[in-house]
Amino acid sequence: MGLFSKKKELDLYAPITGELIDITEVKDQVFSQKILGDGIAIEPKEGVLYAPFDCEVVQLFHTLHAIGLKAKDVEILIHIGMDTVELNGEGFKGFVNEGDHVKKGQKLIEFDIDYIKSKGKETTTPIVITNMDQVKSLDKSDKKDVVANQDIAVKINL
């Protein structure tokens, strides 16, 4: 084995406590058809989003419904709920800014699950790798229920 044959991988810990579902089950074709990339989704049981690994916040939507993160050669988009951009930030509270370097488990966004549902929106939260061209494979967890910061949801092989 040479110097360059070392396996590179990144563990993506569950950023939200909830039920892990396959990305193809998301009720939005942009996600279910993997148009933005492959990944997973979580049906949240708690309204707190944490950093799934040590990373940089590369995009934070002003409505706080979505955040872009980058670590190593991996870029991910976490989109809280479906059509939640229409809430214009109501029910969301941010704890980071674009350009921040955050540690795994650091709180990024709080969101009010009951408020989101009261407005007729789904809370299913896709976690999508948006630069799949840099990824060799994904090993997705077969767990049904995940705990934020504790359970590895995806092993990303680079």
Secondary structure in CASP SS format (residue, H / E / C, confidence):
PFRMAT SS
TARGET T0000
AUTHOR 0000-0000-0000
METHOD secondary structure of the structure
MODEL  1
M C 1.00
G C 1.00
L H 1.00
F H 1.00
S H 1.00
K C 1.00
K C 1.00
K C 1.00
E E 1.00
L E 1.00
D E 1.00
L E 1.00
Y E 1.00
A C 1.00
P C 1.00
I C 1.00
T C 1.00
G E 1.00
E E 1.00
L E 1.00
I E 1.00
D E 1.00
I H 1.00
T H 1.00
E H 1.00
V C 1.00
K C 1.00
D C 1.00
Q H 1.00
V H 1.00
F H 1.00
S H 1.00
Q C 1.00
K C 1.00
I C 1.00
L C 1.00
G C 1.00
D E 1.00
G E 1.00
I E 1.00
A E 1.00
I E 1.00
E E 1.00
P E 1.00
K C 1.00
E C 1.00
G C 1.00
V E 1.00
L E 1.00
Y E 1.00
A C 1.00
P C 1.00
F C 1.00
D C 1.00
C E 1.00
E E 1.00
V E 1.00
V E 1.00
Q E 1.00
L E 1.00
F C 1.00
H C 1.00
T C 1.00
L C 1.00
H C 1.00
A E 1.00
I E 1.00
G E 1.00
L E 1.00
K E 1.00
A E 1.00
K C 1.00
D C 1.00
V E 1.00
E E 1.00
I E 1.00
L E 1.00
I E 1.00
H E 1.00
I C 1.00
G C 1.00
M C 1.00
D C 1.00
T H 1.00
V H 1.00
E H 1.00
L H 1.00
N C 1.00
G C 1.00
E C 1.00
G C 1.00
F E 1.00
K E 1.00
G E 1.00
F C 1.00
V C 1.00
N C 1.00
E C 1.00
G C 1.00
D C 1.00
H E 1.00
V E 1.00
K C 1.00
K C 1.00
G C 1.00
Q C 1.00
K E 1.00
L E 1.00
I E 1.00
E E 1.00
F E 1.00
D C 1.00
I H 1.00
D H 1.00
Y H 1.00
I H 1.00
K H 1.00
S H 1.00
K C 1.00
G C 1.00
K C 1.00
E C 1.00
T C 1.00
T C 1.00
T E 1.00
P E 1.00
I E 1.00
V E 1.00
I E 1.00
T C 1.00
N C 1.00
M H 1.00
D H 1.00
Q H 1.00
V C 1.00
K C 1.00
S E 1.00
L E 1.00
D E 1.00
K E 1.00
S C 1.00
D C 1.00
K C 1.00
K C 1.00
D E 1.00
V E 1.00
V C 1.00
A C 1.00
N C 1.00
Q C 1.00
D C 1.00
I E 1.00
A E 1.00
V E 1.00
K E 1.00
I E 1.00
N E 1.00
L C 1.00
END
